[in-house]
Amino acid sequence: DMCFSHYKKIIAAVEREIKKGAEGIILGHGTDTLGYTAAALAFALENCPVPVIVVGAQRSSDRGSSDAAMNLICAAHFITKTEFAGVAVCMHHSSSDDICAVLPACKTRKMHTSRRDAFKAINDTPIALVDYRTKEVRFLKRDYAKRHTGKLRILPKFEEKTGLLKSHPNMHAEEFEFFLRNKYRGLVIEGTGLGHTAIGIDEHEGNLRTIKKLIQSGCVVCMTSQCLFGRVHPTIYSNLRKLSNLGVIYCEDMLPETAFVKLAWLLGNYPAEKAKALVAENLRGEISNRTEIDGFPLG
């Protein structure tokens, strides 16, 4: 049940502990919005010199099948046994009590309501795996930031007037007009497929006009995909080109919730034009250079 104001409190607490000399930080968090918070911390803690690991529990600690202790212990082992720096998530890698995955903060999503291995890296791979029994850490990535003595830069602001809207059949202009009427500064559209929203038939002409007005009002409008795997593209179909020509920014393979947090963060800390320039750039690993087909869960 999180608000942007809570992110600021967490960021301030992390900053205090780092200034006091903490060599690593573990943050316990409810799982439903854990991915949003991990992304928010990744953007706000620029040049983070130590590991900040977000953990949760799919099953509470009063249950025999709880994953709480194992996720916490594996996060602690990862911190003490590696040189990793920055924000990541540590949760069960499988449904068994054997391996935890250390996951990239801006690419991780809760993909099941109750399984203990619900958290997965989307269009990406885990950073490392931690064996709960042997305490061995096996890195799957080599291009991670390492601990350093450089200066941490805190950019803690998030623009409250930022929205996230899911595209669906029978969509009406009133849904877009809400953001225009209430003077939102940013909107992420969770489009269908390659980045569609309802503009292609006569019944949806009002949607296109309203999106145009929204952009003309100064609102930064971005496009992601509810497919999650793969990426959006601004030119393949005519509707995509229409939206792109209006000024809708296509966000590659960024997760919708990460794009939402990133846009709110950019608009909170930078002028709108700078935010527009940065939203589709890879700042914290939120955009992959290419999508590996082997990463799609066929099983």
N, C-alpha and C positions, 0 to 999 in steps of 0.2 A: 504494500500500500504506500508506494513511494511518490514523493514530489521532488522537483528540482532543488528545493530548499534543503532536503535531506542529503542530496549529493554534496552540497556546500559544506554541511556539517561533517560528513565523512572525509571529504578532502582536507578540511582544516585539521581533523584528528590525525590523519595520515601525515600531514606536513609537520605537526608537532612531534610525532614519534620519530620521524626521520631526523629532525633537528636535534632531538635528544640522543641520537646515535643508534637507533634501531637498525639492525642489519637485515631485517625482513619483517614484513607485516602480514598477518592472516586476518582476513575480514570475513566474519560469519554473516550470511545473508539468506533470506528466504528465496526459494528457487524460482518462483513464478516470474519475478522481474530481475533475477540475478544478472542476466545477460545485458540488460540495459545499464545497470550500475557498473558492471565491468567495463563497458564501452565508455561510459561517462568518466570513469577514473583514468582510463587510458588516454583520453583526450586532454583532461584537465591537468594531469601530472606529467608535464613535458620534461624530458630528460631525467626521468626518475632513476635515482642511483642505486636503488635496492629493489628486491622483489616484493610486490604487493599481490598476494594470492587470495582470490575470492573463493570461499567454499560454502557449500550448503548441504542439506540433507533431504533426500526425497522421502525418507521415512524417519519419523521423529525418534529421539534417543530413548524413549520409553518402550520401543518396540524391539523385539528380538532380531528383526531383519533390518534394523537401522543401519544406514551407511554413514552416519554422522561422524563417529570416531575415526573410521578409516580414512575418510576424506580429509579430516583435520590432520591426522598423523602423517599421511602421505604428503600433504602440503608442507608440513614442518620438515620432513626429510628432504624434500626438494629444495627448500630454502637453505638448509644447512649443508647440503652435499654438492651444490652447483654454484656457478658464478652468474646465474641468470639475474637480470634486472628488468624492471617494468611490471606491468599488470598482466595477470593471467588468471585462469579459472582452474581449480582442481576438483574433479568429481570422478565417480566410478567410471571405468572404461568398459566394463562388462557387468552383467548382472550378478556375477560371483564376487566374493571377497578376495580378489587376487591382485588386480591392477587398477590404479587410478591414472587418469589422463590429465596432463597439464595442457590446457587449451588456450588458444589465442583470444584475448579479451574482446576484440571487435568482430570475431568470426564465429562466436559460439552461441548456440541456440538450444533452448529446451525443446526437445522433439517428442516427448512422451509425457503423459500426465502423471504416471506413477512409477515407471521402471527406474531402477537405481542408476542405470546407464543412459539416462534421458538426455544428457548434454552431449552435443556433437559439434565438431568443427564443420561448418558449411562452406563448400568450395575451398577447403583448406584441410590441413592435417594437424593432429596434436603436436605441441611443441616437444613433449617428452612423455614417457610412461614411467610410473613409479610402481615397483613391485612391493606390495604390502608385506610379504613374508620375508624376502631377502633384503629389502630396503634399497635395492639397486635402482638407479635412475638411468634410463636409456633415452637419449635424445633422438628425435626423429627429424628435427630441424637443426641447422647449424648457423642460420643467419639471425640469431637472437641477440638482443642487447646484453652486455655484461656489466657487472657492477663497476662503478667508477666514483671518482671524487668530484665530479663536475657539479655545477649548481643546478638544483631543481628549480624549475619555473612553474609557478602555479597560475593556471588560467581557469578560475572556478565558476564563472558566470554562465548561466543557461537562459536563453530567451523564452519567457513564459508563453508568448504568443507564437508557438510553433505547433503544428498539427500533423497528424498521421491519418490518412483517409484510404480505406480499402475500396478498390474498384469492384463492381458487381453488376450483373444484369439489371435492367430497369432502373438505371441510375438517373437522377434528376438534378437540374441545375441548382436547386435549393441546397443541395449538399455542399456544393462548392461555394455558393453564396454565403453560407455561414462564415467562412473564413474571410471573405471580402467584407461582409457587414461588420464583423468584429475586429477588423483591422489586424489580421494576423501578419506577422513578418516572415513566416516560413511555413511551407506545407510539403510534406512528403506523400506522394501518391503511391500506394502499393498496387501497382498495375497488374494486369493479366499478361501472361506470356512474356514477350520481348519488351513489354512496357506500354501496353494499351490501356486506355480508359475510354469510356463510352462517348465517342464523338463522331462516329462514322455514318450515322443514318439521320434522316430528317428529324426523328424524335429527339435526337441528342444534340441538335445544333445549339441549343441553349447552353449546354455544357461547355462547348468550345468557346462560345462568346464569354462565358463567365470566367473560364480559366484565363482568357486573354485579359479581361478586366483585372483579374487578381494579380497577374504579373505586371500590368501597367500601374497598379497601385503601389508597386515596390515590393510585393511579396516574392520571396525566392521559392520557386516551385520545382521540386525534384521528383524523379521517377525511379522506382525500384520494381521488383517483381515478386508477386506472391508465390511464384514457383519455387523460390529460394535457391534451388540449384541452377547453375547457368548464369547468364547475365542479360541485362537489357541492351537494346540497340536502337539508336535514334533514326536510322535511315532505311531499314529493310522494307517496311510497309508504308503506304501512303499516310495512314493515321499517325504513325510514329514521326514521320517527317513534318506533318502539320503541327504536332505538339512541340517538336524540337524547334521549328521555325518561330513558334510563339515565344520561345525562351525557356521551355521546360528543360531542366538539366538532367540528363540520363546518368545514373550512378553505377554503371558497370555491374559488378556482382555483389555490391554492398547489400547486407541484410536490411530489410525495411526498418527494424528497430534501431539498428546501428546508424542508419542514415538520419533517422529522426533525432537521436541523441546528438549526432555530429552536427546537424544543421542548427539545432538549438544552441549548442556550444559555440559554433562559429558566429552566429548572430549575437550571442551574448558577449563575445570578446573582440569582435572585429566589425568594421563597417560593412554594410550590406554588399557592396561591390567586391570587397575582399572575400567575404563569405561565399559569394557566387563563384569566385575564381578557385577557391580551395575545396569546395564541397565534393567535386569529382576527382580530386587529387588524393593519392594514397599517402596519408599522414601517419597512421599507426597500424598499418597492416590490414586495414579494413577493405582494401581492394586488392584482388589477386591479378597478376599480370595475365594469366590465362587460366581457364577452368579445365582441370584434368578430368577426363571422362571416367577414369578409374575411381574418382572420388564419389560417384553417384551410388547411393545404396540400392542395389538391384535386389538384394536378398529380402 
